[in-house]
Amino acid sequence: MNELELISEEELSESFEDEGIDLIGSENQSDGNRLLEEQVRIERSNESANAVYDYTPVSIPKNRKKIALDVLWYAAGIVLSLMFVLPILYMLAVSTKSEAAANQATGIMLLLPDFGNLGTFFDNYGKVLTEYGIWRNALNSFIYAAIAIVLNILVNGLAGYVLSKFKFPGKKFFTFIILFLIIVPVETSIIPLYTIVTQILRLKREMLVLGVILPAVINIFNIFLFMQFFESIPKDYEEAARIDGAGNIKIFFRIILPLSKPIVATVAVFCFIGVWNDYLWPMMLLSGYKDLLPVQATLQMIQSIQGVTQGEVMASLVITSIPIFIVYIAAQKYIVQGFGSAGLKM
């Protein structure tokens, strides 16, 4: 950093004489003062222009307790990750092996596919898809899930819209009932549902498919998610639409739903996973109609077949798991946004 250099009185006088300034007279004295001030100003401006500021990063040492806690958290995260990842690796590995290779594998080979026999690598998958016909039941599950998703969004979305945007007698009571029913296990309603479907609705034979879809349409937790998300949407949008002459139904489909893509995607994913993984309820209704069973029911039947191998069972598990992975990964961003927005008023 440059420093301001101060010169002696004699040097200053000589410089003034070189400039033709006499310090004796008052007029010349003021000229000398101005010259001195100018010199000081120039020196200071040069000092500011050439100043170099040295910012040295200061490292704050962590204390040992903080380091120990960080190590503990990382170790726990690694252990939990392995608990989830290792079974998936084992499932993928065994699905590519014959029964003999699966029984002989030990150690790290339990988690590695059978790369030594590439010719038979996908034999288990081929047998599961063709011989056991799991693709037909997977198609059934896709159809059931698609219908349930559309109806689920419409019915639960309208219910959430009414509870969040309208005032009516008994609103607090219905909201309390919804919150209460969230904690009630689904299994407690299976017997009443079976009675309603078989005796009150009198669904028989192929029409029992409706009995599989209808219970998946109404979901208390999805109503709660819609209600919480709709409350975060400003009322200005609705008021502007009403000024233009839009009614409640038009506002819901033209304004509310387009602004609710995150929560719609979240509900769609949860509905798909629920229908895809449903086993007990479809087996109660469709046990006598093998071609109408969803994929999880068929998966249980494959495991009970005499002579089925470990590789075939694992291959069927992989096939039934792939759609869930794809759907969840594709909609992960919307699920995070949906829960974040729906939790604003929780």
Helices and strands as residue ranges (DSSP letters): H 9-18, H 26-49, H 64-94, H 99-104, G 107-111, G 115-120, H 123-130, H 134-165, H 171-182, G 186-189, H 190-195, I 196-200, G 205-207, H 208-217, H 220-231, H 235-243, H 248-251, I 252-256, G 258-260, H 261-276, H 280-286, G 290-292, H 295-303, H 310-330, H 332-342
